[in-house]
Amino acid sequence: MDIARIALNRHTCKAYDPARKIPAAQVEQLKTLLRFSPSSINSQPWHFIIAASDEGKARIAKAAQQGPYAANGTKILNASHVVVFCARTTMDDTHLASLLAQEDADGRYPTPESKAAQSKGRSFYTGLHRYDYKDTQHWMEKQVYLALGTLLLGAAALEIDATPIEGFDPRILNEELGLREQGLTSVVIAALGYRSADDFNAKLPKSRFPMERVISEL
Ligand SMILES: Cc1cc2nc3c(=O)[nH]c(=O)nc-3n(C[C@H](O)[C@H](O)[C@H](O)COP(=O)(O)O)c2cc1C
């Protein structure tokens, strides 16, 4: 596999063909990419809401109808699938306990000592962000962005077009989906599907700073 070719060929889709839908088997693969995305201390401080129906996409598009966001609303409505990436609003002890229990059930702890050591190490990092850096929300949202990156590259590998979308009003989306009540907040959206003839970005050359500006070798 030429992974660089996939990175060079992907682009941010600016207009979708509403008639083309992602096959169910590929949607399952994309879900697996989201679920297995890595996160610091395996914290998985996220939830992903996927809309494939017109009704579901219309609910999400409500957050991208005003002013500069309006062009994103059209992408959301015409895409095959739309993913809302949510972060937890707390990294509380209940979440940490369920995480440890899940890892135990998945066979990660051959001895009680290994489980206790993991719990202790995890407490160090959560305490660091909670009490010293005081950036737990920001830390969790960084993890959510890793899942976005994983999804974007994976979609490109499957020849599915995608649009990462920060241009929406999170307050409207949180309200529409009742996210706060679920201990969640919306962070970023990804539209997925297949480009239409109006996707001007597909015809433009990609633009990035030169290699030596962004990468140094020691
Ligand atoms: C986190 C993030 C948010 C973005 N938000 C939007 C957006 O709201 N609308 C949009 O059309 N493109 C959005 N983009 C696309 C970027 O403009 C695009 O990735 C960048 O210009 C590079 O182009 P390329 O993705 O085609 O390689 C976003 C990209 C990222 C990574």
The ligand as an ORCA input file, in Angstrom:
! r2SCAN-3c Opt
* xyz 0 1
  C     -10.317     20.479     12.360
  C     -10.668     20.939     10.982
  C     -11.773     21.742     10.783
  C     -12.152     22.122      9.501
  N     -13.325     22.825      9.315
  C     -13.774     23.020      8.048
  C     -15.073     23.556      7.823
  O     -15.801     23.935      8.753
  N     -15.511     23.644      6.539
  C     -14.734     23.246      5.473
  O     -15.196     23.321      4.333
  N     -13.484     22.757      5.661
  C     -12.994     22.622      6.910
  N     -11.743     22.087      7.115
  C     -10.922     21.726      5.947
  C      -9.585     22.471      5.853
  O      -9.800     23.759      5.358
  C      -8.678     21.649      4.952
  O      -8.369     20.436      5.613
  C      -7.355     22.351      4.617
  O      -7.590     23.529      3.874
  C      -6.430     21.424      3.817
  O      -7.051     20.990      2.633
  P      -7.315     19.464      2.290
  O      -8.067     18.852      3.465
  O      -8.164     19.495      1.061
  O      -6.015     18.785      2.091
  C     -11.350     21.738      8.398
  C     -10.219     20.954      8.618
  C      -9.898     20.551      9.872
  C      -8.705     19.633     10.056
*
